[in-house]
Amino acid sequence: MKGVPRESVDRIEVPHTDLSSDALRGVLESFVLREGTDYGEREYSLEEKVGHVMRQLERGEARIVFDPSTDSVQIVPG
């Protein structure tokens, strides 16, 4: 935003329903590939991990945010 220092711009929540299916899939895959969570004794496929996060978004347990200061998208607890 012109005239506003990048550091002062707040993160912007992006409803998952506002994203195209391809964009949403990209955000979900990027998140599960970088988040490094230990899922315990059982290994989950990429598809299963994406499904888990998608259900969290649908239930409001997680949300997507865009950080203009870093030009990055993150999924955070809802």
C-alpha positions, 0 to 999 in steps of 0.5 A: 500500500502506497505511503504505508511502511510494509512493516505496519501492514497487518496480516490479511485473512483469506477465506479458503472459499475465496480461493480457486480449487487450484490455488487452495490446493497449492496453499495446502500442499505447500503448508503440509510439505514445509510444516514438518509435523510428526504425525506419530507412529503412522505415516500419512500420504500427502493427500491425507495430510491435505485432507486433514488441513482442509477439514480444519479449515472447513471447521474453522480450526485453522485459517489462511493468512497472507503476510504482506511484509513477507509476501507469504501465505500461512495456515494458522490455528483458527 
